[in-house]
Amino acid sequence: MADVAVAANTKDAPSREFLERQAFEAFKAFVFAFQRLVETPGMQVEPAAAQPTSDVMTADQVAEFLGVDRTTVYDFAARGVIPHQRLGKRLLFRRGGIVAWLDESLCRST
């Protein structure tokens, strides 16, 4: 029974590759902001947007997260490509499920 719980926990955990990409993107954003600050000494640098704390996302949030149009998210959900849950007329997505789906898609494409 403990093995099943461990397996379930590892599936929801982000992959090392995903975490490395996130760290690299954060570092690039920091370097870019620092360069802008150095080039323009009087300029105020606004803090980066914080990661959302909710694990449940709407179609609009998923579209922004993936960098695609909202209709693409609806199309993928209708075809059963992207993991989602319907609540009445609304489509809801788990952040961990989307990340796992992305990781799985990356593994299949390589």
N, C-alpha and C positions, 0 to 999 in steps of 0.2 A: 504494500500500500504506500510506503514511503517513497518507493521508486516512481510511482505514478505522480505523486505530488511534486517531486523534484523535476520530472519531465514536464509537467504543466508549467512550473515556474520558469524553466529555461526557455520555453517557447515564447512566453510573454516578454522575456528579457531582451533588450536590444542587442544586436550582434556587435562584436568587436569592430568590424568594418564600419558599421553604421555610426558607432560612437566616435571612431577616429575621423570619419567624414564630418561629423558635427563639430568636433574640436577644431579641425582644420578650418572649417567655414567661420567659426567664431574667431579664430586667430586672424584669418584674412580680414574680417570686419574690423578687428582691433587695429591691425596695421594700417588699413585704409583710413580709419578715423584719426589715428596718430599722425599719419602723413598730412592729412588735411589740417590738423591742428598746428603742425610745424610750419606748413606753408602759409597759413593765415593766423598769425599770433593772437589777434583780437577776437577770433571766432569762438563761439560757444559750441561745444559738442554735446548733443542731446544723447541721453543713454539709449542703448539698444532696447528694442521691445522685449519684454520678458516672455519666456516660454509659457504658454497657457497651462494652467494647473488642472483643467478638467480633462478627464480621460475620454469623455464623450464629445464627438464633434458633429457639426451639421455638414451638409453637402457643401455649403459655401466655405466653411473652414477647411474641409478636405481639399477643395479645389485650390485654395490659397496655399495650403501645406504642400500640395503636389506641384503647384505651379501650372495648373491646367484650368480650362474653362469649366464652369459649373455644369454645363450640359454634358461634358465628357464624364464627369463623376456620375451623373444620373444615368447616362448610357451604360457605363461599366457596371453600375449596380443593377440595372434592369437585366443585363445579360448574365449576371451572377459572377462577374469577373472579380469584382472588388468586394471584400467582406462588409456586410452591413446588416442592419436590423430595421424593420419598418415598425413605426409606432404611429398608428393611424395613417395620416397622409404624409407624415415626416419620415425621412430616412436618417438614421443615426449610425454613426461609425465609431468604433473604439480606436483610439490613437494607437494602442499596442497592436491591434489587428491590422491596421493600415501599414505600420512599420514592418510587421512580420510578413505581410503580403508583398511589400516592396523587396524585402530581403530574399524571399522565396523567388520572386520574379528575377532578381539579379542572379541568383544561383542557377536558375534554369537557363538564362541567356548566355552564361559563360561556359 
